[in-house]
């Protein structure tokens, strides 16, 4: 899945990938990654961006395909409702962010977010983020993102995980 995000950012003229490295042990090690899509760009919106997604999707079992077929349109509807019509496409969108747990609390995630924010600030547009579950909400709120009302969606056919919240987060620079 992460490969699909990276490939989509590479193939998107408005996509950008940022990598955080640690070389404290004498060898460079990737410890964090962020993929951003700039104004007018959207994840999986072109055939070139789907080069890794389509084969991955083809290998999924039918229940997983059914999930993605339901989830992606629902996700698009939610982001429009949370941010407003055209807002996400007009701004910078953080598609993926990950920092290795051994490097948490070192400012790496904040630095990877700040890169997109500086570009958004220069262009006087917003930054949008979506996240699933509660884990990252405190972090994003702490770095100044407005947390939108979550949408609950059925993640899997498992009563313990039947309703998982998806949050929209936004920071305005206009």
N, C-alpha and C positions, 0 to 999 in steps of 0.2 A: 504494500500500500504506500509506504513512504517513497518507494521508487517512482510510483505514478505521480506523486506530488513534485518530486524533483524534476522528472522528465517534462512534466507540464510547464514548469517554470522555465526550463531551458528552452522549450519550443515556443514559448509565448514571447513575442517582442517586448511586451510590458512586464514580463516576469523576471524576477531576480532571486538569486540564491546567495545566502550569506552563511559562512562556516566559521565556527570558533574552534581554534586549535589550542592545545596545551603541549608545550615541549619541555616541561619541567623535568621529565624523566630522560631527557636526551634524545627522544624520538617524538616526532609530531604525531599527535593523536587528536582526531576529531572528537570534540566534546559537546558541540552544539550546532544546530542547523536551523535556519529559518528560510521559508520561501514566501516571497511577497509578489503580488500582482498589482501593477500600477493602474492608474485611471484608464478606463476603456478596456481593461483586460479582465478575463475571468477564467477560473480553473476549468479545464476540460471543454473550453468553448470552441476549439478548432480540432480538425483531424490530426494535425501534428502533435497537439497536446495529448491526444488519446492513444499514442503509439504504445505505451505500456499499459494503459487502462484497459483497452479492448481485449488484449490477450489474457490479462489477469481475470477480467470479467468472464471470458469464455471458459475458463477453467473452474469457475465456481459451481457448486452444486445448486440445484434449482431453488431451495429455500433462501440461499444467499443472494441469488440473482433477484428473487422476488423482493427481498429486503431492499436492495439497492434501487430497484425499479420504483419502489414506493418511497424510499427515503430521499432520493435526490430531488424530485419535484417538491416534496414536502419541505425540504431544506431551503429550496429557492423561495418558496412561498413565505416561509418564516422570516428569512432575511429581509424580504421586501416589507413585510409587516413590521418587523423590529426597527429597521433603519429608515424606511420610506422608499418610495418608488425611485429607482435609479441611483440612490445614494451610494450603495456599495460599489457599483460599477464606476461611479464618478470619483471615488477615492482610492486609497491604497488598502489592500486586503491582505492580511496575514493568513496564508493558507495552512502553513505548517510551522510549528515551533517545537523543538525538542532539545533538551539539555540532559546529558547523562547524569543520573542521580548522584554520582560521586562528585559532581561539580556544581550541584545546586548551592544556592546561597552565596554565590561568588560574583553576581552581577552579570553573568553571561546572557541569561534570558532577557534581562533588561536592556543590555547592549544590542542584542539582535532585534529587539523591538524598536529601539531608538533610531536605528538606521532608517526604517520605513517612516517613522514619525518625522524625522528631519526632512525627508523628501516631501511628505504631505504638508508639513508646515511651510516649506518653500513655495509649494503650489497652492496653498490655502485651501486644501481639501481635507477630508476626514480620513481616519484609519478605522477599519472594521475588522472584527475578529469574531469567530464563533468557536465555542468549545462545548464539549459534551460532558455532562457530569459536573460535580461541584468542585473537584480538585483544584482547578486553576483559577477559580473566580476570585479568591482573595488576592492572588498575585496580580491579576489584571486590574482589579479595583485599586490596589496599592500603587500601581504605576499610572493611575489617572483615568482609567476607562470607565465610562458609564455602563452599568449593567442593565440590560433590557430584560423585560419580563420573559422568563423561559417558556419554551414550548416543550411539552412532554410528548415523547413518541415511543412507540413500541419497538424496543431494540431487538428482542428475540422472543421466541415462543417459550418463555421461561417466566413463570409467575413471580420469581424473585427479582427479575430484571424487566418487568413488563413496561414500566414507564420510566424512561430515562430523560432527564432534562437537557435541553440544548439551550445555551445562552448566546445571545448576541451582545457584543460589547462595541462601543464606539467612542472615539475621541475626536473632537472637532478642532480644526485649526483655521477656520475661515474668519 
